[in-house]
Amino acid sequence: MTSPAYPITTEKKEKTIWKFLIEELKPRGKWLTPFNIISLPVMLAGLVLIVYRFTDGLGAVSNVNQEIPWGLWKGFNVVTGVAFAGGAYVLTFMVYILKMDKYHSIVRVTVLNGFLAYMFYAGALVLDLGKPWNIFNPIIGNNFGASSVLFLVAWHFMLYIFAQLIEFSPAVAEWLGARTARKILAGMTIGAVIFGITLSTLHQSGLGALFLMASEKIHPLWYNEFLPILFLVSSVFAGLSMVIFQGSITNKVFADQLAKDHRENDHGIIHGLARVCAGALFAYLFMQIIVFIHGQHWALLNTPMGYWWLFEIIGFVVVPLFLFLYSYRNFNITMIKVASIIAIVGIILNRLNVSIIAFRWDAAVHYVPSWMEIVITAAIIFTQIWIFRWVIHRMPVLRESPEWARDH
């Protein structure tokens, strides 16, 4: 007669979970890779500089001042980075609302990218606050400032991070083998997606609305009352261009993780995203032309800033638009990837123009980021990539879900 199978006690279960987590925290793969060799010193230097920033103040590491209060961390990490994170809300809308199932295989990796981006860019926002503890004011009710656009953006950011966490949480439950939790969280996905899409459209446009109160500080070629709409539309092709660009790298670096349908449909996915990017770019270009004509800014074109504006519009809006159209028509995947890179550079240029370059363009002393700001920005990006890589190697993001999860 065999001995009865005794149930696992709570104490043993806790030990098993802790053992599992400790094992998962251990590094995998080779350490001496070019990326690790470059990124580790930058991350360590960034950590030291962040400590220095909080001990000696913002002015110790940054060149921002009372006249130019927004520097690289807000202009690049927040204003630009949030546009690139827009791929998450666009793709979830396409898959869960429009039922475009062929893009389903890249939803999780896109949501993961968006979630990490918002987490780190919110952290970068804290770095750029003179009194960083005031970041909690909109939440705890201390000087709410409910009539401020920034108040709305702060709440949108916070709520959207929670929405993305719920959208990604089924992958975490599958990693932990939590079947009941996975079933509950998967049932919350549609609600989180709808809530997240609503929040995204609000805060993408809200970032543009922040600059509406700076009409006398931003060059007329970049300032207009339609900035909220332009920011929203540009986040569509910015986010999807980043999906194409990151996906091209991810599929090579994590080729062993790719699910079968992801690998087979990769070119079809990129081809379909190119059409959406072309449509959004056309709408963006059309609005820019209409705004320019109604603004009667013809005389400004024959100036240094006018040449710079034409360089942005022609080189990084018109060119990628035609490249997306041409490559979509001819199913040229390589050209689509080139177009996505040009569009990404164009968004960086546009957002930096609005927030930094064309902001107080006529000032005697213009803002230039310090080397410490640049190092901290690079450290933030590298840290985000490290965490992204850790998650990909452990959770079912690119690979198929466990069979028990697919049955539900």
C-alpha positions, 0 to 999 in steps of 0.5 A, a space after each residue: 500500500 502506497 503512502 498518502 500524498 500529503 498536501 504542501 504546507 504554506 511554509 513549504 509553498 512560501 519557500 518554493 516561491 522564494 526559491 523560484 524567484 531567487 533562481 529567476 533573478 540570476 543572470 542568464 547568457 553571456 556577460 561580456 557582450 558589447 551592449 553590457 560593456 557599454 551600458 554597465 559603466 553608463 548606468 553606474 555613472 548615471 546612478 552616481 549622478 542621480 545621487 549627486 542631483 538629489 543631494 546637491 540639487 537640480 542646478 548641480 547637474 543640470 543647466 536649467 534655470 528660472 528662464 528655461 525651466 524645462 530641460 533634456 529630461 522633460 523634453 526628451 524623456 517625457 515629451 518625446 518618449 511618451 510619443 514613442 510609447 504610443 504604440 501600445 494604445 494604438 496596437 491594443 485598439 487595433 487588436 482588441 477593438 477593431 479585432 485585427 488579430 494578425 497583430 495579436 502576437 506583438 501586443 504583449 511586447 508592445 504593452 511591455 515597452 509602453 509600461 516600462 517607458 511610462 515608468 521610467 519617464 515618470 522617474 525622469 520627470 521627478 529628476 527634473 523637479 526642483 522639489 521632487 517631493 511635490 510629485 505627490 501633490 496631485 494625488 494627496 490633495 496638497 495644492 491640487 491645481 485642478 485647473 492645470 493641464 499638468 494636473 490632468 496629465 499627472 493623473 492620466 500618467 498614473 492611471 495609464 500605468 495601472 491600466 498597462 500593468 493590468 494589460 500585461 499582468 496575464 503574462 506575469 501570472 503565466 510566468 508564476 503559474 498562477 492559473 486562477 489569477 491569470 483567468 481573473 486578470 485576462 477577464 479584466 483586459 478589455 476593460 483595461 484596454 478601453 480605459 487605457 486608450 481613453 487615457 492615452 488620447 487625453 494625455 498625448 494631446 495634453 502634453 501638447 496643451 501644456 505648451 499652449 500657455 507659452 505662446 510668446 516663448 515658442 517660435 511662431 512656426 512651432 506654436 499654434 492652437 492645434 498643438 494638442 491635436 498635432 501631438 496626438 496624431 504624431 503619437 500614432 505614427 511615432 508609436 508604430 514606427 518605434 514598434 517596427 524599429 524595436 521589433 526588428 531588433 527584438 526579433 533578431 536578439 530574441 529569435 529563440 523566443 519567437 512564437 511560430 505565428 510571430 515568426 511567420 507573420 512578421 513581414 505581414 505585420 510590418 507591412 500592415 503597420 506601414 499603411 497605418 503610419 502612412 495614413 497618420 503621417 499624411 494627416 499630420 502633414 495636411 494639418 501642418 500645412 493648413 496651420 502654416 497657411 492660416 498662420 500667414 508665416 510666409 515671411 518667416 521661411 526666409 530665416 534661419 529658423 524657417 530653414 530649420 522648420 522646412 528641414 523638419 517638415 520636408 526631411 522628416 515628414 514628407 520623406 518618410 511619408 513617401 517611403 512608407 507609401 512606396 514600400 507598402 505598395 511594393 512590399 519592401 520591408 527593408 524600406 519600411 524599416 528605413 522609413 520608420 527610423 526617419 520618422 523616429 528621428 523626425 519626432 525627436 526633432 519635432 518634440 525637442 524643437 517645441 520644448 527646447 530648441 524653438 523655446 526661447 529661441 531669441 534668448 541671449 543665452 540658450 539652453 544646452 544640456 550638460 554632459 551630466 544630463 546626457 549621461 543620466 538620460 542614457 543611463 535611464 534608457 539602458 536600465 529600461 533595456 536591461 529590465 526589458 531583456 530580463 522580462 523577455 527571457 523569463 515571461 511568455 512575451 514573445 513566445 507562446 503562452 503555456 498550454 493551460 493558459 491557451 485553453 482559457 
